[in-house]
Amino acid sequence: MFGISFSLKRMLGISGLKTKISRKTGVPMTKGGVERKVGRTVIDSLLETKKKKRR
């Protein structure tokens, strides 16, 4: 009605804790974030091997 929402995770500090852990480790905590990170790593490793073969 007024745009007010309630989040138990926010109230307990879980969201902030997950953010701090993600920033320190460099590993995302969300499903989409993990998928992007894995995809980027695979693509980077494939491109890296192609660069090495050209030399």
Buried (B, 14 or more C-beta within 10 A) or exposed (E): EEEEEEEEEEEEEEBEEBEEEBEEEEEBEEEEEEEEEEEEEEEEEEEEEEEEEEE
